[in-house]
């Protein structure tokens, strides 16, 4: 089975397509880095939309999502954006955890697995 790497760099790929599935790396917000959780979440979900489209998929085919929040107290703020974006007919399995992210300006990181 072929492996397709999207946005491959020296350390990692932004996404990998293999065996009918798409695996994204954890996505963080660059344009809204340091901004609100809502703004960062919107940007990240847009990045995920773009990666899925490039891989030949869409958010309705997301199987699971893992969300990392720098502060779990911002869970409701994250959900205010997620709930507007997620495909209501096809919601994925999801885990949300509090974690120290790579830099203080990052408040959210999201990784998904989707079907092609």
C-alpha positions as CSV (number, residue, x, y, z in Angstrom):
1,X,0.0,0.0,0.0
2,X,1.4,3.4,-0.9
3,X,2.0,6.1,1.7
4,X,1.3,9.7,0.9
5,X,2.9,12.4,3.0
6,X,1.4,15.9,3.0
7,X,3.6,18.8,4.1
8,X,6.6,16.6,4.9
9,X,9.4,18.3,6.6
10,X,12.7,17.2,8.3
11,X,11.0,16.2,11.5
12,X,7.4,15.3,10.6
13,X,4.6,15.5,8.1
14,X,1.4,17.6,8.5
15,X,-0.6,14.5,7.5
16,X,0.0,11.0,6.3
17,X,-2.4,9.0,4.1
18,X,-2.2,5.2,4.3
19,X,-4.6,2.3,4.1
20,X,-7.7,4.4,3.5
21,X,-7.0,6.7,6.5
22,X,-5.6,10.1,7.1
23,X,-3.5,10.9,10.2
24,X,-2.8,14.5,10.9
25,X,-0.1,15.8,13.2
26,X,-1.2,18.0,16.0
27,X,-2.2,21.3,14.4
28,X,-1.5,24.6,16.2
29,X,-2.4,28.2,15.3
30,X,0.3,30.4,13.8
31,X,-1.7,33.4,12.6
32,X,-3.6,33.7,15.9
33,X,-0.7,32.5,18.2
34,X,-1.2,34.2,21.5
35,X,-4.8,34.9,20.7
36,X,-7.9,33.5,22.3
37,X,-8.8,29.8,22.4
38,X,-11.7,30.5,20.1
39,X,-9.5,32.3,17.5
40,X,-6.9,29.6,17.7
41,X,-9.5,26.8,17.4
42,X,-11.1,28.4,14.3
43,X,-7.7,28.7,12.7
44,X,-6.8,25.1,13.5
45,X,-10.1,23.7,12.2
46,X,-9.5,25.6,9.0
47,X,-6.0,24.0,8.7
48,X,-7.6,20.6,9.3
49,X,-10.2,21.3,6.6
50,X,-7.4,22.1,4.2
51,X,-5.4,19.0,5.0
52,X,-8.4,16.7,4.7
53,X,-9.3,18.3,1.3
54,X,-5.7,17.8,0.1
55,X,-5.9,14.2,1.1
56,X,-9.2,13.7,-0.6
57,X,-11.5,13.7,2.4
58,X,-13.7,16.1,4.5
59,X,-14.7,16.7,8.1
60,X,-17.7,14.3,7.8
61,X,-15.2,11.5,7.5
62,X,-13.3,12.3,10.7
63,X,-13.1,9.1,12.8
64,X,-11.5,10.6,15.9
65,X,-10.1,13.8,17.2
66,X,-7.7,14.4,20.1
67,X,-7.7,17.9,21.5
68,X,-5.0,19.3,23.8
69,X,-5.9,22.4,25.9
70,X,-3.2,24.4,27.8
71,X,-6.0,25.2,30.3
72,X,-9.0,22.9,30.7
73,X,-11.0,25.9,32.0
74,X,-11.2,27.0,28.4
75,X,-13.1,23.8,27.4
76,X,-16.4,25.7,26.9
77,X,-14.7,28.3,24.7
78,X,-13.2,25.5,22.6
79,X,-16.6,23.8,22.3
80,X,-18.3,27.1,21.2
81,X,-16.2,26.9,18.0
82,X,-16.1,23.2,17.6
83,X,-19.9,22.8,17.9
84,X,-20.4,25.2,14.9
85,X,-17.7,23.5,12.8
86,X,-18.3,19.8,13.4
87,X,-20.5,17.8,11.1
88,X,-23.6,17.2,13.2
89,X,-24.6,14.1,11.3
90,X,-21.2,12.5,11.6
91,X,-19.5,13.6,14.9
92,X,-16.2,11.8,15.5
93,X,-15.0,10.1,18.7
94,X,-13.2,12.7,20.6
95,X,-10.8,13.1,23.6
96,X,-9.9,16.4,25.2
97,X,-7.1,16.7,27.7
98,X,-5.2,19.4,29.5
99,X,-1.6,19.5,28.5
100,X,1.4,21.8,28.6
101,X,1.9,22.7,25.0
102,X,5.2,23.4,23.3
103,X,5.0,27.2,23.8
104,X,2.9,29.4,26.1
105,X,1.3,31.3,23.1
106,X,-0.3,28.0,22.0
107,X,-3.5,27.3,23.8
108,X,-5.0,24.6,21.6
109,X,-3.6,21.7,19.6
110,X,-5.8,19.3,17.6
111,X,-5.0,16.0,15.7
112,X,-7.5,14.0,13.8
113,X,-7.8,10.6,12.1
114,X,-10.1,10.5,9.1
115,X,-11.2,8.1,6.4
116,X,-10.3,8.9,2.8
